[in-house]
Amino acid sequence: MLKAQKEAGGMNKGTAGSGRPSLGNRTVRAPKDNAPTLKELGVTPSMSSRAQAIASVPEDEFEQTIAEHRERLQAEA
């Protein structure tokens, strides 16, 4: 969902350049749009990265991996 929302332009780009608070005493600019940020959605940067990596796996490969994992769990039970 994050990947699709990002591609559709529904993700907030946040502050950039001179607006970054870590650049000394410069002021933070408000984001250019009202789209939610990852932080507002409760998504950490690492969660976002992992979700996007998983989303990039072809569906048939993903489904095969899930099926194999399910079979291993059932065999252990």
MOPAC internal coordinates of N, CA, C and O (Angstrom, degrees):
PM7 1SCF
backbone

  N    0.0000 0     0.00 0     0.00 0    0    0    0
  C    1.4421 1     0.00 0     0.00 0    1    0    0
  C    1.5217 1   110.53 1     0.00 0    2    1    0
  O    1.2310 1   120.61 1   140.73 1    3    2    1
  N    1.3419 1   116.44 1   -39.27 1    3    2    1
  C    1.4574 1   119.20 1   179.65 1    5    3    2
  C    1.5172 1   111.00 1   -61.46 1    6    5    3
  O    1.2310 1   120.47 1   136.53 1    7    6    5
  N    1.3216 1   116.71 1   -43.47 1    7    6    5
  C    1.4556 1   121.03 1  -179.43 1    9    7    6
  C    1.5218 1   110.52 1   -61.46 1   10    9    7
  O    1.2310 1   120.50 1   133.69 1   11   10    9
  N    1.3263 1   116.65 1   -46.31 1   11   10    9
  C    1.4576 1   121.02 1  -179.64 1   13   11   10
  C    1.5241 1   110.69 1   -64.59 1   14   13   11
  O    1.2310 1   120.45 1   137.79 1   15   14   13
  N    1.3205 1   116.74 1   -42.21 1   15   14   13
  C    1.4531 1   120.41 1   179.95 1   17   15   14
  C    1.5288 1   110.60 1   -65.79 1   18   17   15
  O    1.2310 1   120.54 1   140.89 1   19   18   17
  N    1.3232 1   116.56 1   -39.11 1   19   18   17
  C    1.4600 1   121.36 1   178.49 1   21   19   18
  C    1.5232 1   110.05 1   -64.18 1   22   21   19
  O    1.2310 1   120.07 1   135.54 1   23   22   21
  N    1.3287 1   117.47 1   -44.46 1   23   22   21
  C    1.4593 1   122.04 1  -179.68 1   25   23   22
  C    1.5228 1   111.41 1   -65.54 1   26   25   23
  O    1.2310 1   120.36 1   147.49 1   27   26   25
  N    1.3247 1   116.92 1   -32.51 1   27   26   25
  C    1.4581 1   121.36 1  -179.49 1   29   27   26
  C    1.5227 1   112.37 1   -81.64 1   30   29   27
  O    1.2310 1   120.47 1   176.55 1   31   30   29
  N    1.3242 1   116.70 1    -3.45 1   31   30   29
  C    1.4573 1   120.36 1   179.58 1   33   31   30
  C    1.5136 1   113.18 1    82.46 1   34   33   31
  O    1.2310 1   119.98 1  -161.76 1   35   34   33
  N    1.3250 1   117.64 1    18.24 1   35   34   33
  C    1.4520 1   121.18 1  -177.64 1   37   35   34
  C    1.5094 1   114.69 1   -91.32 1   38   37   35
  O    1.2310 1   119.90 1  -174.02 1   39   38   37
  N    1.3227 1   117.80 1     5.98 1   39   38   37
  C    1.4628 1   120.10 1   179.75 1   41   39   38
  C    1.5238 1   109.38 1  -106.02 1   42   41   39
  O    1.2310 1   121.54 1   -39.20 1   43   42   41
  N    1.3112 1   114.66 1   140.80 1   43   42   41
  C    1.4501 1   121.25 1   178.24 1   45   43   42
  C    1.5191 1   109.24 1   -71.12 1   46   45   43
  O    1.2310 1   119.97 1   -47.36 1   47   46   45
  N    1.3054 1   117.66 1   132.64 1   47   46   45
  C    1.4570 1   121.70 1  -179.20 1   49   47   46
  C    1.5239 1   111.67 1   -81.65 1   50   49   47
  O    1.2310 1   120.05 1   168.30 1   51   50   49
  N    1.3307 1   117.50 1   -11.70 1   51   50   49
  C    1.4601 1   121.16 1   178.43 1   53   51   50
  C    1.5122 1   112.34 1    72.75 1   54   53   51
  O    1.2310 1   120.81 1    14.93 1   55   54   53
  N    1.3168 1   116.05 1  -165.07 1   55   54   53
  C    1.4520 1   120.05 1   178.79 1   57   55   54
  C    1.5137 1   108.73 1   -88.90 1   58   57   55
  O    1.2310 1   120.83 1   -24.02 1   59   58   57
  N    1.3125 1   116.02 1   155.98 1   59   58   57
  C    1.4580 1   119.63 1  -179.06 1   61   59   58
  C    1.5196 1   110.17 1  -146.16 1   62   61   59
  O    1.2310 1   121.43 1   -19.61 1   63   62   61
  N    1.3016 1   114.87 1   160.39 1   63   62   61
  C    1.4586 1   120.47 1   175.17 1   65   63   62
  C    1.5088 1   113.26 1    58.69 1   66   65   63
  O    1.2310 1   120.82 1    57.40 1   67   66   65
  N    1.3244 1   116.05 1  -122.60 1   67   66   65
  C    1.4621 1   120.16 1  -175.15 1   69   67   66
  C    1.5160 1   112.80 1   -68.37 1   70   69   67
  O    1.2310 1   119.63 1   170.79 1   71   70   69
  N    1.3288 1   118.32 1    -9.21 1   71   70   69
  C    1.4555 1   120.64 1  -179.60 1   73   71   70
  C    1.5152 1   114.30 1   -85.30 1   74   73   71
  O    1.2310 1   119.94 1   175.23 1   75   74   73
  N    1.3062 1   117.72 1    -4.77 1   75   74   73
  C    1.4572 1   120.05 1  -177.46 1   77   75   74
  C    1.5323 1   109.77 1   -71.79 1   78   77   75
  O    1.2310 1   120.28 1   -53.18 1   79   78   77
  N    1.3379 1   117.06 1   126.82 1   79   78   77
  C    1.4503 1   119.77 1  -177.55 1   81   79   78
  C    1.5241 1   113.96 1   -63.65 1   82   81   79
  O    1.2310 1   119.44 1   160.77 1   83   82   81
  N    1.3291 1   118.67 1   -19.23 1   83   82   81
  C    1.4606 1   120.77 1  -177.40 1   85   83   82
  C    1.5267 1   112.39 1   -81.47 1   86   85   83
  O    1.2310 1   120.24 1  -176.47 1   87   86   85
  N    1.3208 1   117.15 1     3.53 1   87   86   85
  C    1.4604 1   120.85 1  -177.95 1   89   87   86
  C    1.5304 1   111.55 1   -96.93 1   90   89   87
  O    1.2310 1   120.43 1  -137.68 1   91   90   89
  N    1.2897 1   116.77 1    42.32 1   91   90   89
  C    1.4624 1   120.06 1   176.51 1   93   91   90
  C    1.5161 1   111.90 1    84.66 1   94   93   91
  O    1.2310 1   120.86 1    42.92 1   95   94   93
  N    1.3264 1   115.95 1  -137.08 1   95   94   93
  C    1.4624 1   119.89 1  -173.45 1   97   95   94
  C    1.5266 1   113.38 1   -95.50 1   98   97   95
  O    1.2310 1   119.38 1  -163.01 1   99   98   97
  N    1.3097 1   118.79 1    16.99 1   99   98   97
  C    1.4581 1   121.51 1   177.99 1  101   99   98
  C    1.5188 1   109.84 1   -69.94 1  102  101   99
  O    1.2310 1   120.38 1   -29.30 1  103  102  101
  N    1.2918 1   116.87 1   150.70 1  103  102  101
  C    1.4558 1   120.15 1  -178.71 1  105  103  102
  C    1.5199 1   110.62 1   -80.83 1  106  105  103
  O    1.2310 1   121.31 1   -26.99 1  107  106  105
  N    1.3166 1   115.10 1   153.01 1  107  106  105
  C    1.4603 1   121.37 1   179.03 1  109  107  106
  C    1.5174 1   107.94 1   -88.71 1  110  109  107
  O    1.2310 1   120.90 1   -54.20 1  111  110  109
  N    1.3226 1   115.88 1   125.80 1  111  110  109
  C    1.4610 1   120.46 1   176.67 1  113  111  110
  C    1.5136 1   109.58 1   -81.44 1  114  113  111
  O    1.2310 1   121.15 1   -31.19 1  115  114  113
  N    1.3016 1   115.40 1   148.81 1  115  114  113
  C    1.4588 1   120.11 1   174.90 1  117  115  114
  C    1.5271 1   108.53 1   -71.08 1  118  117  115
  O    1.2310 1   119.89 1   -33.19 1  119  118  117
  N    1.3347 1   117.82 1   146.81 1  119  118  117
  C    1.4630 1   119.61 1   175.70 1  121  119  118
  C    1.5249 1   110.18 1   -56.10 1  122  121  119
  O    1.2310 1   120.57 1   -28.17 1  123  122  121
  N    1.3240 1   116.52 1   151.83 1  123  122  121
  C    1.4566 1   121.34 1  -176.00 1  125  123  122
  C    1.5133 1   113.72 1   -73.14 1  126  125  123
  O    1.2310 1   119.68 1   166.19 1  127  126  125
  N    1.3134 1   118.21 1   -13.81 1  127  126  125
  C    1.4610 1   120.14 1  -178.49 1  129  127  126
  C    1.5239 1   110.41 1  -138.78 1  130  129  127
  O    1.2310 1   121.32 1    -4.19 1  131  130  129
  N    1.3104 1   115.09 1   175.81 1  131  130  129
  C    1.4653 1   120.60 1  -178.71 1  133  131  130
  C    1.5237 1   112.76 1  -100.39 1  134  133  131
  O    1.2310 1   119.86 1  -171.26 1  135  134  133
  N    1.3276 1   117.87 1     8.74 1  135  134  133
  C    1.4634 1   120.93 1   178.55 1  137  135  134
  C    1.5326 1   108.62 1   -64.10 1  138  137  135
  O    1.2310 1   119.77 1   -33.08 1  139  138  137
  N    1.3252 1   118.05 1   146.92 1  139  138  137
  C    1.4657 1   120.01 1  -177.73 1  141  139  138
  C    1.5279 1   112.32 1   -67.06 1  142  141  139
  O    1.2310 1   121.27 1   -32.76 1  143  142  141
  N    1.3088 1   115.18 1   147.24 1  143  142  141
  C    1.4576 1   120.75 1   174.33 1  145  143  142
  C    1.5283 1   108.34 1   -87.80 1  146  145  143
  O    1.2310 1   120.43 1   -16.10 1  147  146  145
  N    1.3245 1   116.78 1   163.90 1  147  146  145
  C    1.4661 1   120.00 1   176.19 1  149  147  146
  C    1.5241 1   109.89 1   -57.54 1  150  149  147
  O    1.2310 1   120.56 1   137.48 1  151  150  149
  N    1.3325 1   116.54 1   -42.52 1  151  150  149
  C    1.4638 1   120.57 1  -178.55 1  153  151  150
  C    1.5210 1   110.51 1   -60.43 1  154  153  151
  O    1.2310 1   120.26 1   137.73 1  155  154  153
  N    1.3327 1   117.11 1   -42.27 1  155  154  153
  C    1.4704 1   120.84 1   178.90 1  157  155  154
  C    1.5295 1   111.38 1   -64.76 1  158  157  155
  O    1.2310 1   120.65 1   151.65 1  159  158  157
  N    1.3202 1   116.37 1   -28.35 1  159  158  157
  C    1.4658 1   120.68 1   178.66 1  161  159  158
  C    1.5220 1   112.49 1   -84.82 1  162  161  159
  O    1.2310 1   120.58 1   174.75 1  163  162  161
  N    1.3444 1   116.50 1    -5.25 1  163  162  161
  C    1.4578 1   120.51 1  -178.98 1  165  163  162
  C    1.5166 1   112.73 1    79.10 1  166  165  163
  O    1.2310 1   120.33 1  -155.56 1  167  166  165
  N    1.3304 1   116.97 1    24.44 1  167  166  165
  C    1.4572 1   121.91 1  -177.79 1  169  167  166
  C    1.5284 1   108.73 1  -109.31 1  170  169  167
  O    1.2310 1   120.62 1   -55.41 1  171  170  169
  N    1.3268 1   116.42 1   124.59 1  171  170  169
  C    1.4590 1   120.25 1   177.91 1  173  171  170
  C    1.5321 1   109.13 1   -80.78 1  174  173  171
  O    1.2310 1   120.22 1   -20.91 1  175  174  173
  N    1.3279 1   117.19 1   159.09 1  175  174  173
  C    1.4657 1   118.89 1   177.46 1  177  175  174
  C    1.5307 1   112.75 1   -57.48 1  178  177  175
  O    1.2310 1   120.03 1   142.14 1  179  178  177
  N    1.3365 1   117.55 1   -37.86 1  179  178  177
  C    1.4669 1   119.06 1   179.99 1  181  179  178
  C    1.5357 1   111.13 1   -69.07 1  182  181  179
  O    1.2310 1   120.22 1   142.45 1  183  182  181
  N    1.3313 1   117.18 1   -37.55 1  183  182  181
  C    1.4662 1   120.13 1   176.45 1  185  183  182
  C    1.5237 1   110.14 1   -62.67 1  186  185  183
  O    1.2310 1   120.62 1   137.68 1  187  186  185
  N    1.3263 1   116.43 1   -42.32 1  187  186  185
  C    1.4547 1   121.36 1   179.79 1  189  187  186
  C    1.5280 1   110.46 1   -62.03 1  190  189  187
  O    1.2310 1   120.70 1   134.89 1  191  190  189
  N    1.3217 1   116.26 1   -45.11 1  191  190  189
  C    1.4518 1   121.15 1  -179.45 1  193  191  190
  C    1.5210 1   111.26 1   -61.92 1  194  193  191
  O    1.2310 1   120.78 1   133.32 1  195  194  193
  N    1.3360 1   116.10 1   -46.68 1  195  194  193
  C    1.4644 1   120.21 1   179.87 1  197  195  194
  C    1.5233 1   111.49 1   -63.58 1  198  197  195
  O    1.2310 1   120.46 1   137.86 1  199  198  197
  N    1.3375 1   116.72 1   -42.14 1  199  198  197
  C    1.4587 1   120.77 1  -179.30 1  201  199  198
  C    1.5203 1   111.18 1   -63.94 1  202  201  199
  O    1.2310 1   120.59 1   139.70 1  203  202  201
  N    1.3380 1   116.47 1   -40.30 1  203  202  201
  C    1.4561 1   119.89 1   179.03 1  205  203  202
  C    1.5259 1   111.28 1   -68.12 1  206  205  203
  O    1.2310 1   120.27 1   143.73 1  207  206  205
  N    1.3353 1   117.09 1   -36.27 1  207  206  205
  C    1.4659 1   120.41 1   177.51 1  209  207  206
  C    1.5242 1   110.27 1   -65.32 1  210  209  207
  O    1.2310 1   120.31 1   136.28 1  211  210  209
  N    1.3263 1   117.01 1   -43.72 1  211  210  209
  C    1.4674 1   121.16 1   178.76 1  213  211  210
  C    1.5249 1   109.87 1   -64.35 1  214  213  211
  O    1.2310 1   120.40 1   139.36 1  215  214  213
  N    1.3372 1   116.84 1   -40.64 1  215  214  213
  C    1.4607 1   120.85 1  -178.94 1  217  215  214
  C    1.5225 1   112.10 1   -65.23 1  218  217  215
  O    1.2310 1   120.20 1   156.67 1  219  218  217
  N    1.3240 1   117.23 1   -23.33 1  219  218  217
  C    1.4606 1   119.95 1  -178.99 1  221  219  218
  C    1.5248 1   112.79 1   -81.66 1  222  221  219
  O    1.2310 1   120.05 1   169.75 1  223  222  221
  N    1.3407 1   117.52 1   -10.25 1  223  222  221
  C    1.4707 1   121.32 1   178.09 1  225  223  222
  C    1.5324 1   107.98 1   -73.84 1  226  225  223
  O    1.2310 1   119.63 1   -47.96 1  227  226  225
  N    1.3213 1   118.31 1   132.04 1  227  226  225
  C    1.4713 1   120.29 1   177.94 1  229  227  226
  C    1.5362 1   110.53 1   -55.46 1  230  229  227
  O    1.2310 1   120.97 1   -36.71 1  231  230  229
  N    1.3302 1   115.75 1   143.29 1  231  230  229
  C    1.4671 1   121.05 1  -174.33 1  233  231  230
  C    1.5289 1   112.84 1   -56.73 1  234  233  231
  O    1.2310 1   119.78 1   137.09 1  235  234  233
  N    1.3223 1   118.02 1   -42.91 1  235  234  233
  C    1.4711 1   119.41 1  -178.21 1  237  235  234
  C    1.5271 1   111.16 1   -65.47 1  238  237  235
  O    1.2310 1   120.17 1   141.85 1  239  238  237
  N    1.3261 1   117.28 1   -38.15 1  239  238  237
  C    1.4708 1   120.97 1   177.53 1  241  239  238
  C    1.5346 1   110.46 1   -66.83 1  242  241  239
  O    1.2310 1   120.63 1   139.04 1  243  242  241
  N    1.3260 1   116.40 1   -40.96 1  243  242  241
  C    1.4630 1   121.26 1   178.06 1  245  243  242
  C    1.5298 1   110.59 1   -61.57 1  246  245  243
  O    1.2310 1   120.73 1   132.07 1  247  246  245
  N    1.3322 1   116.20 1   -47.93 1  247  246  245
  C    1.4677 1   120.82 1  -179.02 1  249  247  246
  C    1.5301 1   111.22 1   -62.86 1  250  249  247
  O    1.2310 1   120.04 1   141.95 1  251  250  249
  N    1.3265 1   117.53 1   -38.05 1  251  250  249
  C    1.4591 1   121.42 1   177.82 1  253  251  250
  C    1.5292 1   110.95 1   -63.98 1  254  253  251
  O    1.2310 1   120.69 1   136.65 1  255  254  253
  N    1.3148 1   116.28 1   -43.35 1  255  254  253
  C    1.4674 1   120.99 1   179.02 1  257  255  254
  C    1.5207 1   110.37 1   -62.24 1  258  257  255
  O    1.2310 1   120.26 1   136.58 1  259  258  257
  N    1.3240 1   117.11 1   -43.42 1  259  258  257
  C    1.4743 1   121.41 1   178.98 1  261  259  258
  C    1.5275 1   109.95 1   -63.12 1  262  261  259
  O    1.2310 1   120.17 1   136.43 1  263  262  261
  N    1.3375 1   117.29 1   -43.57 1  263  262  261
  C    1.4727 1   121.13 1  -179.89 1  265  263  262
  C    1.5269 1   110.66 1   -62.32 1  266  265  263
  O    1.2310 1   120.28 1   136.88 1  267  266  265
  N    1.3269 1   117.07 1   -43.12 1  267  266  265
  C    1.4692 1   120.48 1   178.86 1  269  267  266
  C    1.5273 1   111.00 1   -63.83 1  270  269  267
  O    1.2310 1   120.33 1   138.77 1  271  270  269
  N    1.3065 1   116.97 1   -41.23 1  271  270  269
  C    1.4648 1   120.74 1   179.16 1  273  271  270
  C    1.5354 1   110.33 1   -64.38 1  274  273  271
  O    1.2310 1   120.86 1   137.08 1  275  274  273
  N    1.3194 1   115.95 1   -42.92 1  275  274  273
  C    1.4625 1   120.86 1   179.16 1  277  275  274
  C    1.5324 1   110.31 1   -60.67 1  278  277  275
  O    1.2310 1   120.57 1   137.01 1  279  278  277
  N    1.3365 1   116.51 1   -42.99 1  279  278  277
  C    1.4634 1   120.74 1   178.91 1  281  279  278
  C    1.5254 1   111.83 1   -62.83 1  282  281  279
  O    1.2310 1   120.33 1   139.32 1  283  282  281
  N    1.3357 1   116.98 1   -40.68 1  283  282  281
  C    1.4775 1   120.61 1   178.24 1  285  283  282
  C    1.5239 1   110.38 1   -63.50 1  286  285  283
  O    1.2310 1   120.17 1   137.81 1  287  286  285
  N    1.3221 1   117.28 1   -42.19 1  287  286  285
  C    1.4608 1   120.23 1   179.44 1  289  287  286
  C    1.5267 1   111.44 1   -64.25 1  290  289  287
  O    1.2310 1   120.58 1   138.52 1  291  290  289
  N    1.3215 1   116.50 1   -41.48 1  291  290  289
  C    1.4591 1   120.31 1   179.18 1  293  291  290
  C    1.5138 1   111.24 1   -66.49 1  294  293  291
  O    1.2310 1   119.72 1   145.08 1  295  294  293
  N    1.3182 1   118.14 1   -34.92 1  295  294  293
  C    1.4622 1   122.45 1   178.90 1  297  295  294
  C    1.5255 1   110.79 1   -68.07 1  298  297  295
  O    1.2310 1   120.36 1   147.21 1  299  298  297
  N    1.3240 1   116.91 1   -32.79 1  299  298  297
  C    1.4707 1   121.54 1  -179.47 1  301  299  298
  C    1.5238 1   111.36 1   -76.28 1  302  301  299
  O    1.2310 1   120.02 1   156.66 1  303  302  301
  N    1.3181 1   117.56 1   -23.34 1  303  302  301
  C    1.4715 1   120.34 1  -175.27 1  305  303  302
  C    1.5011 1   113.55 1   -75.76 1  306  305  303
  O    1.2310 1   120.10 1   180.00 1  307  306  305

